[in-house]
Amino acid sequence: TIPNSVTSIGDRTFDGCSSLTSITIPESVTSIGYRVFAWCSSLTNINVSENNKNYSSIDGVLFNKDKTEIIRYPIGKEGTSYTIPNSVTSIGEFAFDSCSSLTNITILESVTSIESWAFDGCSSLTSITLPDSVTSIGHGAFDGCSSLTSINVSDNNKNYSSIEGVLFNKDKTDIIKYPAKKKETSYDIPNAVTYIGDYAFEDCSSLTNITIPNSVTTIRYSAFEDCRNLTSITIPSSVTSISSATFIGCSGLTSITIPN
């Protein structure tokens, strides 16, 4: 129980408190820092005083006061599925970080923004559907979703699209995320793609071959991280930029071909 004199909870205050099961936030708290409850693997409830003017909770889940942003879903909370309340417009950074018990998360039409790392480490999540309301997705939003087979996007979404469960921007020039557990061993990136996004193929261990078309100009940070069974790759002459850590963890990679 946090005493009522406390106004601020600093960055990573309870990081790694693996035996912590519940916490009570008093009305005095006006600021909650970055990743305060990271790796609190036994945490089932985050309770907020009803008199707090900045934060609130529903069934142990932490929100801002007016419940337009979901801030933190406790890692140890029981249940395999969760429907985000229809008041929520933003899914915050690391909101569902390491929630490995969740196999299904329903995002309603109210949500417009999915922040960076929102579903990081949701290792049991098998599929997710993005409604037409979503207008922005931060980098690494589906990082560590090792069971994910499909990311489906409403046909009416004006900013994003999907092809056979793979996430793209609307006009399909950016490949944003290839689901880590998709069963195919080979993938040809569509010819319209010019940009391979951060972590786009992260942990896609089933893939042994990825073909990059001549349309691609940019390969972003950690794009092929932990593609452990990828043996070789050819970079086309169209590519002008390759960010750092692009092939980190590609333990089976024997050759990278780059033209003159």
Secondary structure, 3 states (H helix, E strand, C coil): CCCCCCCEECCCCCCCCCCCCEEEECCCCCEECCCCCCCCCCCCEEEECCCCCCEEEECCEEEECCCCEEEECCCCCCCCEEECCCCCCEECCCCCCCCCCCCEEECCCCCCEECCCCCCCCCCCCEEEECCCCCEECCCCCCCCCCCCEEEECCCCCCEEEECCEEEECCCCEEEECCCCCCCCEEECCCCCCEECCCCCCCCCCCCEEECCCCCCEECCCCCCCCCCCCEEECCCCCCEECCCCCCCCCCCCEEECCC
